[in-house]
Amino acid sequence: MKKPRTAVRSHHRKQASRQEGKKKCVLSSIRVKPSTPNDLARRQEEVVLQPFSPYHLFRDTAEVTVFREKLLSWYDREKRDLPWRRRAEGEVDLDRRAYAVWVSEVMLQQTQVATVIDYYTRWMQKWPTLQDLASASLEEVNQLWAGLGYYSRARRLQEGARKVVEELGGHMPRTAETLQQLLPGVGRYTAGAIASIAFGQAAGVVDGNVVRVLCRVRAIGADPSSTLVSRHLWSLAQQLVDLARPGDSNQAAMELGATVCTPQHPRCSQCPVQSLCRAHWRVEREQRLALQNLPGSPDVEECAPSTGQCQLCAPPTEPWDRTLGVTNFPRKASRRPPREECSAVCVLEQPRARGAPRILLVQRPSSGLLAGLWEFPCVTAEPSGPCEREALLQELQRWAGPLPATHLQHLGQVVHTFSHIKLTYQVYSLALDGQTPVTVTPSGARWLTREEFHTAAVSTAMKKVFRVYEGQQPGTRKGSKRSPVSIPSSRKRPGPGQQVLDSFFRPHLPTDAPHLNSTAQ
């Protein structure tokens, strides 16, 4: 027996209603689209679907305004006193101000504030203007940068300064778009930082600290490195920029992530926007449920991650961990371990009749890893390879002529981790005692005293190698000789979801081309 038509229609309406309820997580807006008189009469609603819920947005302009006011008020009270801030705030010349911001931003990429302060001060004393930097040699730039790491940053910075001086009339581009378009090594983040701080453009910025703040404030649990999440974070950052104080607004968000909303131990009680933080709301709710011995469940206002439909929520395979609190956000993205390589390196020393003995350094190629820096002669080697000594001796003879193989002494090893390579150096030494002095030095090589070595443009890895060598020399350390040692890398490298190093005013791991889309050195 067939059902009446009215009953069928009623059944279909109930099914549609249930389906609509299931889609609640993915509704981002509803708009009325009148196009004809009939449409206007029926007032048919067109549902616009997005891959995420309004839960991850700010409710309205009033909430955005409150967020800005609270953040800026806190920043005015609590901001750190840093040399690049003072220089930017006190400089009336726009090009000099932009240059001061640019230098600090580049130095702070993947490097802590405490380390950068001294380098920045010495850099600006030596090259206070774009013109000064443009006229310097790459050797001078590398020498001042030595020990700061990621040496391609210094090279690109000088290339950019030369382009401004030689092609742009000495004037920095005035907008984030033209800064990114015209200057080598300047990506979206750095361009936005320079444009907002130096020129007052309302351009948002997203670095590791801002990622962390926004993911917690709006409970974004999906991978922040994904295209969709990254686009959403940039949209939120742009929305939060205060039009009257864009530079301070960006700095405040970064400062908050660096000093309060930290990766492992956030100080939520000191957070100026705690009342607007969805991650904090979630923690408080979970605590109430725990006290009442009730199972956790989504709040009426919360995006329901169990549906698996919202692409800004954490996947169902990564449920909320009560022990982590707000550090459930952002999601910790998986990171491939650096590839492992091995090299053999030798400190070749030549005594002199008068004066201090000298050691041989050779220059690396002008491109690639550690481009243009000086190092002890070294060769790529297989771990425990039988031909390691022979290959190294041949490399030494290429620079210094015939040498006695029997004097090649193994001292120990050094482990140094670059951004993408874990490199183990087998350290050797060879002293030319009683040998005919090397009087002819090929191009790309130089003999330096130990004192000159410490001021040369050499990498941190080579300084570690030299420390092993010095530890084996009688009289250089208390206790004379010591056993061969292994020196591990001390550079800390946070994962993409834990970027805690500073940008303009914070430990920083930005999302710019120089540090994500190119080889870090």
Protein Blocks (a to p, Z undefined) as FASTA:
>chain_A
ZZdfklmmmmmmmmmmmmmmmmmmmpcbdcdddfbfklmmnopacddddfbdfklpcfbl
mlmmmmmmmmmmmmmmmpccdfklmmmmmpmblklmmmmmmmmmmmmgopafklmmmmmm
mmmmmmmcfklmmmpcfklmmmmmgongpmllmmmmmmmmmmmmmmnnopacfbfklmmm
mpghiafklmmmmmmmmnopacddddfklmmmmmmmnopabdfkbmklmmmmmmmmmmmp
cfklmmlmmmmmmmmmmmmmgfklccfklpcklmmmmklmmmmmmmmmmmnopacdddfk
bccfknomamkbccfklccdfklmmmlpccdddddddddddddddddddddfbdcddddd
ddddfedjhihiacdddddddehiaklmmmmmmmmmmmnopadfklpccfbdcddddfkb
ccddddddddfehiacdfbdcehiacddfklmmmmccdfklmmmmmmmmmmpghkaghia
adddddddfbdcddfklccbdcfkoccddfbfklmmpccZZ
